[in-house]
């Protein structure tokens, strides 16, 4: 009879544990500052397009910032697991353009989009936050370093696939 009395307690405990696991399924989504030591300071006025595109130091710093802030939802090494949008696809249309002038304009637009989403976050149609905003946590240097990392990963992945 004692075993039957414990059964509801076990069920409740397992249920609460499952809620805790589900809440942490996507990792820590609390925005963490990115240490941008070693990058040229950009100042308070936002610079567009990304001034760090192709900068190896920014890519390395951005990789760490991405790992601590983005990988939980957007995937390790910026390879999406389907939970959140695939960031590697952000530049594909731009990089497919034959005209370097049009490509640069497209990348500039993509940079503005990336900056806005990163700083302000994203909400679904019901008004529920699906991505935290990083304004107040990320500096301009941090945003562009993470963007430089994503750009570098896009180029790496594109090089692996024959077109």
C-alpha positions as CSV (number, residue, x, y, z in Angstrom):
1,X,0.0,0.0,0.0
2,X,2.9,2.4,0.7
3,X,4.1,2.0,-2.9
4,X,0.8,3.2,-4.2
5,X,0.9,6.3,-2.0
6,X,4.3,7.3,-3.4
7,X,3.2,6.9,-7.0
8,X,1.4,10.3,-7.3
9,X,4.5,12.0,-5.8
10,X,6.7,10.3,-8.4
11,X,4.4,11.3,-11.2
12,X,4.3,15.0,-10.0
13,X,8.1,15.0,-9.7
14,X,8.6,13.6,-13.2
15,X,6.2,16.1,-14.6
16,X,8.0,19.1,-13.0
17,X,11.3,17.7,-14.1
18,X,10.1,17.5,-17.7
19,X,9.0,21.1,-17.6
20,X,12.5,22.1,-16.3
21,X,14.2,20.1,-19.1
22,X,11.9,21.7,-21.7
23,X,12.6,25.2,-20.4
24,X,16.4,24.6,-20.8
25,X,16.2,22.7,-24.1
26,X,17.6,25.6,-26.1
27,X,20.3,26.4,-23.6
28,X,20.9,29.7,-21.9
29,X,19.2,32.5,-23.9
30,X,20.3,35.3,-21.6
31,X,22.3,37.7,-23.7
32,X,26.0,37.8,-22.7
33,X,28.4,40.6,-23.6
34,X,31.1,39.9,-26.2
35,X,34.7,40.8,-25.4
36,X,35.8,42.8,-28.4
37,X,39.2,43.6,-27.1
38,X,41.6,43.9,-30.1
39,X,39.1,45.2,-32.6
40,X,39.2,48.8,-33.8
41,X,36.6,50.8,-31.9
42,X,33.7,51.9,-34.1
43,X,32.2,54.7,-32.0
44,X,28.6,55.4,-31.1
45,X,27.3,56.1,-34.6
46,X,26.4,52.9,-36.4
47,X,28.5,52.0,-39.5
48,X,26.9,50.1,-42.3
49,X,27.9,48.0,-44.1
50,X,29.8,45.8,-41.6
51,X,33.3,47.2,-41.3
52,X,34.6,43.9,-40.0
53,X,33.6,41.7,-42.9
54,X,36.6,39.6,-43.8
55,X,38.6,40.7,-40.7
56,X,40.1,37.5,-39.2
57,X,40.3,38.9,-35.7
58,X,36.6,40.0,-35.8
59,X,35.7,36.5,-37.1
60,X,37.5,34.9,-34.2
61,X,35.9,37.2,-31.6
62,X,32.5,36.8,-33.4
63,X,32.8,33.0,-33.2
64,X,33.1,33.1,-29.4
65,X,30.2,35.6,-29.2
66,X,28.1,33.4,-31.5
67,X,28.8,30.3,-29.4
68,X,27.7,32.0,-26.2
69,X,24.7,33.8,-27.5
70,X,23.4,32.3,-30.7
71,X,24.4,28.6,-31.1
72,X,21.8,27.4,-28.6
73,X,19.1,28.2,-31.2
74,X,20.8,28.8,-34.5
75,X,23.2,25.8,-34.2
76,X,26.8,25.1,-33.6
77,X,29.1,26.5,-36.2
78,X,26.1,28.4,-37.5
79,X,24.6,25.2,-38.9
80,X,20.9,25.4,-38.1
81,X,19.2,22.4,-36.4
82,X,15.8,23.7,-37.5
83,X,14.9,25.4,-34.2
84,X,15.6,29.0,-35.5
85,X,16.3,30.4,-39.0
86,X,19.4,29.2,-40.8
87,X,21.8,32.2,-40.7
88,X,24.0,30.7,-43.4
89,X,21.2,31.4,-45.9
90,X,21.1,35.1,-45.1
91,X,23.7,36.1,-47.7
92,X,23.1,33.4,-50.3
93,X,21.0,35.6,-52.7
94,X,23.6,38.4,-52.3
95,X,26.5,36.1,-53.0
96,X,24.8,34.7,-56.1
97,X,24.6,38.1,-57.8
98,X,27.1,38.5,-60.6
99,X,27.5,42.3,-60.2
100,X,29.8,43.2,-57.4
101,X,28.0,46.6,-57.0
102,X,24.6,44.8,-56.6
103,X,26.3,42.2,-54.3
104,X,27.6,45.0,-52.1
105,X,24.2,46.7,-51.9
106,X,22.5,43.4,-51.1
107,X,25.0,42.7,-48.3
108,X,24.5,46.2,-46.9
109,X,20.8,45.5,-46.7
110,X,21.4,42.2,-45.1
111,X,23.7,43.9,-42.6
112,X,20.9,46.3,-41.6
113,X,18.5,43.4,-41.2
114,X,21.0,41.5,-39.1
115,X,21.7,44.5,-36.9
116,X,18.0,45.3,-36.3
117,X,17.1,41.7,-35.5
118,X,20.1,41.3,-33.2
119,X,19.5,44.5,-31.3
120,X,15.7,44.3,-31.1
121,X,15.0,40.6,-31.1
122,X,12.1,39.0,-32.8
123,X,8.4,38.3,-31.9
124,X,6.0,35.9,-33.5
125,X,2.6,36.9,-34.8
126,X,1.1,36.4,-31.3
127,X,3.6,38.9,-29.8
128,X,5.6,36.3,-28.0
129,X,9.4,36.8,-28.1
130,X,11.1,34.2,-30.3
131,X,14.6,35.8,-30.0
132,X,15.9,38.0,-27.3
133,X,17.1,41.5,-28.2
134,X,20.8,42.3,-27.5
135,X,20.6,46.1,-27.4
136,X,22.3,47.3,-24.2
137,X,24.4,44.1,-24.1
138,X,26.0,44.0,-27.5
139,X,28.2,46.9,-28.7
140,X,28.4,47.8,-32.3
141,X,31.7,45.9,-32.4
142,X,30.1,42.8,-31.0
143,X,27.2,42.9,-33.5
144,X,29.6,43.3,-36.5
145,X,32.0,40.7,-35.1
146,X,29.2,38.1,-34.9
147,X,28.0,39.1,-38.3
148,X,31.6,38.7,-39.7
149,X,31.7,35.2,-38.2
150,X,28.4,34.2,-39.8
151,X,29.6,35.7,-43.1
152,X,32.8,33.6,-42.9
153,X,30.8,30.4,-42.1
154,X,28.5,31.1,-45.1
155,X,31.5,31.4,-47.4
156,X,33.0,28.2,-46.0
157,X,29.8,26.2,-46.4
158,X,29.2,27.5,-49.9
159,X,32.7,26.4,-50.9
160,X,31.8,22.8,-49.9
161,X,28.8,22.7,-52.2
162,X,29.0,22.6,-56.0
163,X,26.7,25.0,-57.7
